[in-house]
Amino acid sequence: MNEELIPTSQFTFYLPPIFDINMPSDSTASNANAFGEILFQRIKDFGLRCIPVYDKLFSSSFSPSCTNMAKQLARSSSSSVANYRAVRRARSHREFYSKLCIVIEELDESLFWIEYAIDAKFIHFERAESLLSEGNEILKILVTSRKTSSRLLKEK
């Protein structure tokens, strides 16, 4: 396999706290927007890093099932990016929550297809380890956000 199969991330991310008690109240929204932008860039970077993986799977001569995995990974990884963009443009808290659930589902599916391709020996784990790690970190952040969003919806 080619060393460039899964490029390492070109970004170093600092995730600022969403709410800092020492910050003036008017800066909370801009801090949340900055966090949202950083998270969007991480999700977008994850999706872009999936492209060489599905290109490799799609062009592979392994089997038709390999082609199916490639198509599924292409759909789910690009969908997670597009739907997170929609999360950031949500018109209501309920729409935010609903779209966020879709992003989590699609990102988790992307991770599944990468893991499945590893299990099927179409991809070496060592080549995908950093991509899986980044995807799981993003997933944890999103799941925490979903829990917070759910709690806020119940309080209304």
C-alpha positions as CSV (number, residue, x, y, z in Angstrom):
1,M,0.0,0.0,0.0
2,N,1.0,3.6,-0.7
3,E,2.3,5.6,2.3
4,E,0.1,8.5,1.2
5,L,-3.1,6.5,1.7
6,I,-4.1,8.4,4.8
7,P,-2.4,11.8,5.0
8,T,-1.8,13.1,8.5
9,S,-3.7,16.1,9.5
10,Q,-2.1,19.4,8.6
11,F,-3.9,21.1,11.5
12,T,-3.2,21.5,15.2
13,F,-6.3,22.3,17.1
14,Y,-6.8,24.1,20.3
15,L,-10.2,23.5,21.5
16,P,-11.2,26.5,23.7
17,P,-13.7,25.9,26.5
18,I,-17.2,26.8,25.3
19,F,-18.0,28.6,28.6
20,D,-15.4,30.2,30.7
21,I,-16.6,31.8,33.9
22,N,-13.9,34.5,33.6
23,M,-15.2,35.7,30.2
24,P,-17.7,38.5,29.8
25,S,-21.1,37.2,28.9
26,D,-21.1,38.7,25.4
27,S,-18.0,36.8,24.4
28,T,-19.6,33.4,25.1
29,A,-21.4,33.4,21.7
30,S,-18.2,34.3,19.8
31,N,-16.3,31.6,21.7
32,A,-19.0,29.1,20.8
33,N,-18.8,30.2,17.2
34,A,-15.0,29.8,17.2
35,F,-15.4,26.3,18.8
36,G,-18.0,25.4,16.1
37,E,-15.6,26.6,13.3
38,I,-12.7,24.6,14.7
39,L,-14.9,21.5,15.0
40,F,-16.2,22.0,11.5
41,Q,-12.6,22.1,10.2
42,R,-11.8,18.9,12.1
43,I,-14.8,17.1,10.6
44,K,-14.0,18.5,7.2
45,D,-10.4,17.4,7.5
46,F,-11.6,13.9,8.6
47,G,-13.8,13.7,5.5
48,L,-11.0,14.8,3.3
49,R,-8.7,12.2,4.8
50,C,-11.3,9.6,4.0
51,I,-11.0,10.3,0.2
52,P,-7.7,8.5,-0.4
53,V,-9.1,5.5,1.6
54,Y,-12.2,5.1,-0.5
55,D,-10.2,5.9,-3.7
56,K,-7.9,3.0,-2.8
57,L,-10.8,0.7,-1.9
58,F,-12.7,1.6,-5.1
59,S,-9.8,1.1,-7.4
60,S,-8.8,-2.1,-5.6
61,S,-9.1,-5.4,-7.4
62,F,-9.9,-7.2,-4.1
63,S,-13.6,-7.8,-4.7
64,P,-17.0,-6.2,-5.4
65,S,-17.5,-6.0,-1.6
66,C,-14.5,-3.7,-1.5
67,T,-16.2,-1.4,-4.0
68,N,-19.3,-1.4,-1.8
69,M,-17.3,-0.4,1.2
70,A,-15.7,2.4,-0.7
71,K,-19.1,3.8,-1.8
72,Q,-20.5,3.5,1.7
73,L,-17.5,5.3,3.2
74,A,-17.7,8.0,0.6
75,R,-21.4,8.6,1.3
76,S,-21.1,8.6,5.1
77,S,-18.0,10.7,5.5
78,S,-19.2,13.4,3.1
79,S,-22.6,13.3,4.7
80,S,-21.1,13.9,8.2
81,V,-19.3,17.0,6.8
82,A,-22.4,18.4,5.0
83,N,-24.7,17.7,7.9
84,Y,-22.4,19.4,10.4
85,R,-22.5,22.5,8.2
86,A,-26.3,22.3,8.5
87,V,-26.0,22.0,12.3
88,R,-24.3,25.3,12.4
89,R,-27.1,26.9,10.4
90,A,-29.9,25.4,12.4
91,R,-32.9,27.7,12.8
92,S,-34.0,26.2,16.1
93,H,-32.7,24.2,19.0
94,R,-34.8,21.2,17.8
95,E,-33.3,21.4,14.3
96,F,-29.8,21.7,15.8
97,Y,-30.4,18.6,17.9
98,S,-31.9,16.6,15.0
99,K,-29.0,17.5,12.6
100,L,-26.4,16.8,15.2
101,C,-27.9,13.3,15.6
102,I,-27.5,12.7,11.9
103,V,-23.8,13.9,12.0
104,I,-23.1,11.5,14.9
105,E,-24.8,8.6,13.0
106,E,-22.9,9.3,9.7
107,L,-19.5,9.8,11.4
108,D,-20.0,6.6,13.4
109,E,-20.9,4.8,10.1
110,S,-17.7,6.2,8.5
111,L,-15.6,4.8,11.4
112,F,-17.5,1.4,11.0
113,W,-16.6,1.2,7.3
114,I,-12.9,2.0,8.0
115,E,-12.8,-0.7,10.8
116,Y,-14.6,-3.2,8.5
117,A,-12.1,-2.6,5.7
118,I,-9.3,-3.2,8.2
119,D,-11.0,-6.4,9.5
120,A,-11.4,-7.6,5.8
121,K,-7.7,-6.9,5.3
122,F,-8.3,-4.3,2.6
123,I,-6.5,-1.7,4.7
124,H,-3.7,-2.0,7.2
125,F,-4.5,-0.8,10.7
126,E,-1.3,1.1,11.0
127,R,-2.2,3.2,8.0
128,A,-5.7,4.0,9.4
129,E,-4.9,4.4,13.1
130,S,-4.6,8.2,13.2
131,L,-7.7,8.6,11.1
132,L,-9.7,6.3,13.4
133,S,-8.3,8.1,16.4
134,E,-9.3,11.5,15.1
135,G,-12.8,10.2,14.1
136,N,-13.3,8.8,17.6
137,E,-12.2,12.1,19.2
138,I,-14.7,14.1,17.1
139,L,-17.4,11.6,17.8
140,K,-16.9,12.0,21.6
141,I,-17.1,15.7,21.3
142,L,-20.3,15.5,19.3
143,V,-21.9,12.9,21.6
144,T,-21.2,15.3,24.6
145,S,-22.7,18.1,22.6
146,R,-25.8,16.0,21.9
147,K,-26.2,15.2,25.6
148,T,-26.0,18.9,26.5
149,S,-28.4,19.8,23.7
150,S,-30.9,17.1,24.9
151,R,-30.7,18.4,28.5
152,L,-31.3,22.0,27.3
153,L,-34.3,20.8,25.2
154,K,-35.8,19.1,28.3
155,E,-35.4,22.3,30.4
156,K,-37.4,24.3,27.9
